[in-house]
Amino acid sequence: MNDRITLGIGLGVLAYTLFAIHDASNKWLVATLPVWQVMTCRSATIVVAVLLFGRGKLVQRAVGTPLKGALLARSLITMTAWLLYYTAARTMPLAQLMTLYYSAPLITMLLAIPLLGERVNATRWISAGLGFTGVLVASDPFGVRFTLATGLVLAASAMWGYAIVLMRQIARRESSMLQMLYQNLCFLICMGSLTLFTWTSPSPVDAVLLVAIGILGGLGQFTLFEAVRMAPASVMSTVEYTGLVWAFVLGYLVWGEIPSAAICAGAALIAASGVFLAVMEHRAARA
């Protein structure tokens, strides 16, 4: 069992690395294109790819699954979270945006106990505590002004934390491909209806980025769904913190956002929490 958890941690780190690059590309795009147009193009790319791989068997399972309600509910919750997140991304620096968003892992861990029946051991609590301390240090909660964008990010984090729990529940009975199909079809239908009336012609660079985020988003979703299948939600909640470190790096490389000493210290704590979790889970697997 612990070998699966170790593999799940590795896939989770890969997933959140892909999502960090994906989010940086999205932040670039939503400065000139409507949020729903970006989400529509990304979802269309993923739906086509999933149907090419899954073909008729996947469509039959999508129609016959008894978990239609749960799949649709998780898709709508995730869509709302991403919409709020991308809207806030228009006006917030990437590092601050993702720092506030990373309150989601704690919500996931707390909900995993009553909703999934998970037993959260001391290693996972310590790792989550280190990660959350890193978020507090990096975000300077006493100096952050509450704005509409701040509220949108916090609402998005709460929804995403619950969506991870639902993802774990569904993964016990359905495939990652099916979850991806439902989620992205929901995005495509809802966001596509808005895009029809507000289409903005992308520049050649933006067009390439739209395809790229579809590929990055699809790979990130698949590796995340597989990671959640292998590792408990309480473990994945800590792994999610690793994406924040990439946000600081990309914020500096792409937008020249120089992290403060507090952000660097917070990032170091977050990285330490991830290393501690991986080492302890690996030792448990060897034992």
N, C-alpha and C positions, 0 to 999 in steps of 0.2 A: 504493500500500500504506500509506504513512504517513498519508494522508487518512483511511483506515479506522481506523488506530490512534488518531488524534486524536478521531474520532467515538466510538470505543470508550472513550476516557478520559472524555469528557463523559457518556456513558451510565453509566459506572462511578461517577462522582461522584454522579449522580442516584440510582443504585441504593443506594449506601451512605448517602445522606441519608435515603431512604425507610426503610432498615433501622434507622437510628438512632431514628427516630420509632417504628417498629414495636417495637424492643427496649425503649424506654421504656414503651410501652403494656403490653408483656408483663411487665415488672418490676412494674408496678402490679397486673396481674391475678394473677400467681402468688403474691402475698401472701395472697390469699383463695381462689383456685381451684387445683385440682391442675394440675401442669405438663402432664400428658398431656391433660387436658380442654381446655386452652387450645390445644394443638397440634392436637387433633382438630377443633375448631371452625374454626381457621384453614385447615387442610387441606381440610375439606369445602367451604368457601367457594371456595377456589382450584380444586378439582376440578370443581365445578359450572360455574364461569366458563370454564375451559379447554374443557370438553366443549361448552358453548354456542357457543364460537368455532370449535373444530376439527371438531366433529360427526363424521359417519361416516368421513371420510377419516383423521382423527386416530386413531380407534379401530382402523381397518384397519392403519394403520402401526404402532400399538402392538403389535398381534398379530403382524405380519409382520417387524418389525425384527430383524436378526441381532445386535443389540447388547443383547439382553435382559439378559444376565449383567452387562455393564458398567453398564447403567442401574440394575439392582437393587442392585448393589454400592455404587454411588455414593449411591443413595437411603438405604441402611442406614447407611452411614458418616455421611452428613449428618444423619440422624435421631438417631443416637447423639450426635453433636457438639452438636446443639441441645438434646437432653435434658439432657446434662451442663451445658451453659451455663445453661439456665433454672433448673436445680436450684441452681446456685451463685448465681444472681441473687437468690434468696430472702434471702440473708444478707450480700451484698457491696454496697458503694456502687457506683453505676453507673459512675462514672469509673474506679475501680480495677478493676472487673469487665472493662470493655472494654479497658483498658490492657494487662492480662495477656493477654487474648484476642488482642490484635493482635501477638502473636509469630507468628501464622499466615502473614502475608505473606512472611516470610523463608523459612519452610518451603516455600511455594509456589515462590519464586524458585529455591531450591536444587534442588527436584525437577524443575523445568521443564527444566533442562539435560540430565539423562540420560533422562528419560521423554518429553519432547516434542521434544528436539533443538534447543531454542532457543539462540540466541547472545545472551547478555546483554551489551549494550554498556556503555561507561563511564557514560553518562548514567543508565541504569537502576540500576547499582550505586551511584552517588553518591546518587541519589534514595532508594534503599532504605536506604542508610547513614544519611542524614539522618533518615528516618522512624524507623528503629530507635533512633537516638540519642535522638530525641524520646520514644520509649516508655521508654527507660531513665531519662531525666531525670524524666519524669512519674511513673513507678511507684516510684522510689527502691528498686531491687532489694535493697539492703543493709538496708533498714528494714522490708520486707514480711515478715510472719510466714507460714510455710508452714502452711496449714490444709487441711482436707478440701476446702473450697470452692476454695481456690487450686489444688489438684491437679486438681479437676474442670475448671476453666477452662483450665488448661494442656493437659490431655488433649483437650479440645474444640478448642483452637486447632490442635493437631497434625492432628487428623482433618479439620478444615476446610481446612487448607493442602493436604492431599492431595486432598480433594474438588474443589478448584478445578482441579487438574491433570487429574483425570478429566473434569471438566466440559468443559475445552478439547479433550480427546481426542474426546469424544462429539460436541461441537459441529461437528467437521469432517465428520460424516456424518449427523447428525440435527438436527431443528428444536428451537427453544427450547420450543415448546409440548409436544413429546413428552417432553422432560426434565422439564418441570413436571408433566405428568400422572403419570409414573412416580414421581417423588419424593413428590408429595402423596398419591397412592394408597397408597404404602408407609406414609406417616405415618398416614393415615386408618385403615388396617387395623390396624396395630400399636398405635397410641395409642387408637383407638376401642375396642379390646377391653378395655383397662384402664378407660376412661371408663365403660363399661357398669356396672361394679361400684362406681365411686367418684363418680358424678355428684353435683355440688353445684349447686343452683339459683343462677344468677347474679342479682345485683341488676339493676335497669333500666340503671344506668350501666355495669355490667360487660357486660351483653348488647350494648350499643351498641359498647363497646370490642372485644368478640369479633368483631363484624362488621367493624369498622374495621381490625383487624389482619389479617383475611383479605384485605381490599382492598389494604392497604399491602404485605402480604407477597407478594401476587400481582404487583402492579406492580413491586416490588423484585426479585422473582425474574426476571421477564421482561426487565427492563432489564439485569440482571446477566448473564443467559444471552446476550443479544444483545451486550453489551460484551465478554464472553469470546470470542464468535465473531469479533469484529473486531480485538481487541487481544491480543497474546501474554500468557501467564500471568505472565511476568516484569514486564510493564507493570502488569497488574491488581493484582499484589501490592503495588505502591506506592500505587496509587489507593485501595486499601482503607483506608489510614491516614487518609484524610479523614473517615471516619465517626467516628473517635475525637474529633475536635474537636466534632462535634455531640453526642456523649455528654456532654462537659463542660458544654455549654450547656444541654442538657435536664436534666442532673442538678441544675444550679443553679435553673432555672426551675420544675421540678416538685417536687423534694424539698428544695430549699434547700441543696444540697451545695455549699459554697463551695470552689472549687478553690484549692489552695495555690499559692505562687509557683512551685514546681517543676513542678506540673501545667500552669500557664500557659506556662512556658518550654518544656516538652515539646510542648504543643499548637502553639506558634509554630514549632518545628522541623518538626513533622509537616506543618503547613500549607505551610511553605517547600518541603518535599520534593515535595509535590503540584504546587505552582506551577512549580517548577523542571522537573519531568518534563513538564508540559503545554507549557511554553514551548519546551523543547528538541525535543520531538517535533513541535510545530507548525513550528518552523524547519526541521527535517529534511524535513517534508512540502513546504514552500515551495521548498526547495532542489532 
